[in-house]
Amino acid sequence: MTTKNSTSGPVSDPIAMEVYNNRLMAIVESMLHILVRSSFSTNVKERRDCSVGLFDASGRVLAQTDHTPLHLGSTVGAISCLLQEFPIEEIREGDAFMCNDPYVAGGTHLPDITVVSPVFHQGRIALFLANIAHHSDVGGVVPGSISGTSQTIFEEGIRIPLVRIRHGGKLQNDIVRLVTLNTRDPKERELDLGVQLATNDRGVVMTQELLDHIGEARFTAIVADMLTYTRQRLRNQLSALAPKESSFISFLDDDGIGDDPVKIAVRVAVSDDKLLFDFSGTGSQAAGAMNVPFNALQATIVYCVKMMIDPGLMPNHGIFDGISIKTPSKSIVSPVHPAAVGARSITANKVARAVIGALAQMLPPDRGIASGQDIVPGVCFAGQRSNGDAYVYMETVGGGSGGTAQVDGMDGVQLHVTNTSNLPVEALEHEYGLLVDEYALVEDSGGAGKYRGGLGIARQIAATEDGVIFSVRSDGHIYPAPGLRGGQDGRCARILFNVGSAEERELGSKTSNLVLNSGDSIRIETPGGGGYGAIEDRSDKQIFEDVLDGKTSLAFAKKGYGASRTEEILKKCEQAAFDAVKGAKGADALARRSQP
C-alpha cells in the first residue's frame, strides 16, 4: 500500500522506513564506538576524530555518524572512486580498500585515511561500509603533517590512491608497510589501520544480519522510501522560503603564506526544489595550505543545510539532490593540483560561517545564530617518549559558539564540521612528555549581547625535555566572530610563547617547526563567539552571574552594559549572592571580582 505524508511525499511503508533508518543509524553508531574503544592513538580513542558511513551499491549515502560532518566528504569521495576504478565483478568478499588523496581518491586532506569494505549478500555486493580516522602523522615536512605554510601537497605527507589493502581476506602487508614507514610513528599507524579494518568487519556482520532479516527486495524499497522522504521533506522546507536570495562574506586572516585577507563570499538562491550556493567572488587559490577540495566543500554545505533548514532530515543522499554548488575556477574553494590542502578545516568552517550567515537571513529571527570561533585551531607537539619511541601529539582546540535568539553561546566547544572532543589533561600528560600548565576558559572572550557569545579556551602546554617540535595552524587572530542583531563581536585568538617570562612573545597563526627546550611553553587562546541581540536587553541576573562566575570581568561588564547599570546590579544582587548563590564563598568571590 502506498501512503502519502504531508512532509514526505509518496512512500510505500513510512513505519518501516522510520524503523530501518534508525536500524542503519544504530549500525554506524555501533561501528563508531568500536573504532573509538579499540584504537591506540589519542586522536581517535580520546578525541573521537573519526567517522563511519554506510552506502548502497551505487554509492549513495544511507547513514552516517553526525559528530564530524567534514568526514562525509572523504567517505563519499572514496566510494565514488572505488566504483570508478574497480569493476564490481573484480571486488571479492573479504576485500578492503584504503585511500587519502584529495586529487585522485576523493579525500579532503592526507591525515584522514578512509577504509572501505563491500558487504556481500547472496553472492553480490549489496552495500559498502566506510570508516575514516584522522591519523596524527602521515609524514611530510612537519610533525602532524599539517602546516598552514605548505605550498604543495607533496609537502604534506604520503599520498595514498585507492588501493586494495586486503584481498579476499588476506592483508596486503607490503602496502601497510609502505604507508606506515612514511610516518613518524609507524607502529601506531599500523595498529590504528588494523582497528579500522576490524571495525568494518564487524559492520559487515551487522548489515548482513539485517539483510537476512528483512530480505534484499524489502530493503531496496525501504532505501527508496528513505531517499524519497528526505528529498521531499527538504523540498517542502524550500518551498516555504522560495523565491529568496541572500549573501554573506567571511574572511580568513591570510592564505597561509601572505598577509592579505582571503574573502569567502557566498550567494544562496532558493527555488522550489533546489538550493544554489554560488561562491563567485571568493578569493583565489591559496598559496598556503588553506584550500578546500570539492568534497570537503560539499560536506560543509550539507551540514549547514541540515543544521539551519531542518535538523530532522535523515542523513542520507536525499539532501544532496536538493543542493547545487557553483565555484569560480582555481579559487580557495576549488583548488587544482598540486595545491596544499592540509588546513582545509579552517577554511571549511569559515565557509560554514558564510553559508550560515546567508541562510539566517532567509529564516525567522528566532532561528538566528551569531558566528562562533569557526576556525578549528590545531596544535602539534612532537618529541620522544621515555623508551625512545617518537610521539606526535596533535589536537584541535575548541572555542566559543555564537549567541542565539534564545540562549547564550556555549563555552569551550568545537563547532560545525570538525566537532571532535578536547583531549583530557590526564590523557595528554600520560601519553606524552608534556605538562599542561593551564586549561581554562578565556575571561571576556565572548561578545556582549542579549545572549552572550561563548568563551574561548586557554590551553598552555610546556615541554619537559629539549628538542620538542611545535607547529600550529590557526586563524581568527585578526577577524573576530561577528555579533548578530546588535550583539558585539567575540575576542580574537592569540598564541603566546613563554607567557609571563622575559622571553614572552606572540606567535603567528601559522607557525611551523618551532623547537622548544625543557620548560618552554606555548599558550593558545581561542576565539570567543559573537553576541546576539541588543546588549541593553541582557537581564540583570545574567550580567551578575557572568561577573560572579568569572566569565566576564567587572571592567568588561561596565564597558559592555554600562558602568552605572553594572554597579547597581552588583549592589542589588549582593545579598542574594550571600543567601542564595554561594553563601560566604560567594561573598569572597564577589569581593575579588569587584576589584577594577
Disulfide bonds with the S-S distance in Angstrom:
none
